[in-house]
Amino acid sequence: MVQETRRALSARSGAHDYSSSGRSAWEENRRANELIATIMPLITDPVPALPGRRTASLGDPQDIGFKKLADADENVLAAYLDRHTGNDTLVEEALLSFAARSYRKSLTFDDVLARHSAPQHTLLDLTLHLRRRLGGGPDLRGRWAEIMLARPECSAELLRLLPAWSALKARGPRYDTTHPAVAAYVTEALGDSDEAWQRFAASPMSHAGPGAWHRLGDLLDAAVEGAAWPTPPQGR
């Protein structure tokens, strides 16, 4: 039905013509496209195999991104993930959605992470490719850094991959303090070298723009080694 309707819409001409219903062709086209937009999520998201009834649909997992998942009710999101168990790409988008939606009452980041087949690896991979996978402005980067630092274990390997500006701006127990894990890592990396500290302070990291995506570990390495500053990671 959807395919036939799309073909009919494509074949129509004359936006100012009127049908037997008295509506303009433009109005009928608009109404038909709205119906298609409502129907498509229902037919591309399968009915649950488990007992119970689907109360909402988000559409085909191949076409969904973290922003749409961030807007979804948490019960709808949990049921959607249940229907698509084993889809690691969908789980990754759901993890990224926490950067765009800072609060959910019961569904936690680690609840979603546990659904992934390689949870620790995917945290490293998402953070390594954060500019391409998440993008966006300072709020999204900052929230992702806060989520990583709030986890029970934030390894040095993961710390290195965080956007430098966002990691350094993440707050510790008091608002005016740097997160202790970040402070300890930076202090250990730069050591007693005044030159390394000065170089790091003059690094090209920034609040916004390409410089905001510089990884903490890359800048620390360049500061210690006296090497040229790396180029920021590539975006989408």
Sequence and secondary structure as in RCSB ss.txt:
>XXXX:A:sequence
MVQETRRALSARSGAHDYSSSGRSAWEENRRANELIATIMPLITDPVPALPGRRTASLGDPQDIGFKKLADADEN
VLAAYLDRHTGNDTLVEEALLSFAARSYRKSLTFDDVLARHSAPQHTLLDLTLHLRRRLGGGPDLRGRWAEIMLA
RPECSAELLRLLPAWSALKARGPRYDTTHPAVAAYVTEALGDSDEAWQRFAASPMSHAGPGAWHRLGDLLDAAVE
GAAWPTPPQGR
>XXXX:A:secstr
 HHHHHHHHHH   TT B TTS BHHHHHHHHHHHHHHHHHHHHS   SSSS        GGG  HHHHHHS HH
HHHHHHHHTTT HHHHHHHHHHHHH    SS  HHHHHTTSSSHHHHHHHHHHTHHHHT   HHHHHHHHHHHHH
SS   HHHHHHSBHHHHHHSB SSTTSB HHHHHHHHHHHTT HHHHHHHHTSS  SSSGGGG BHHHHHHHHHH
T          
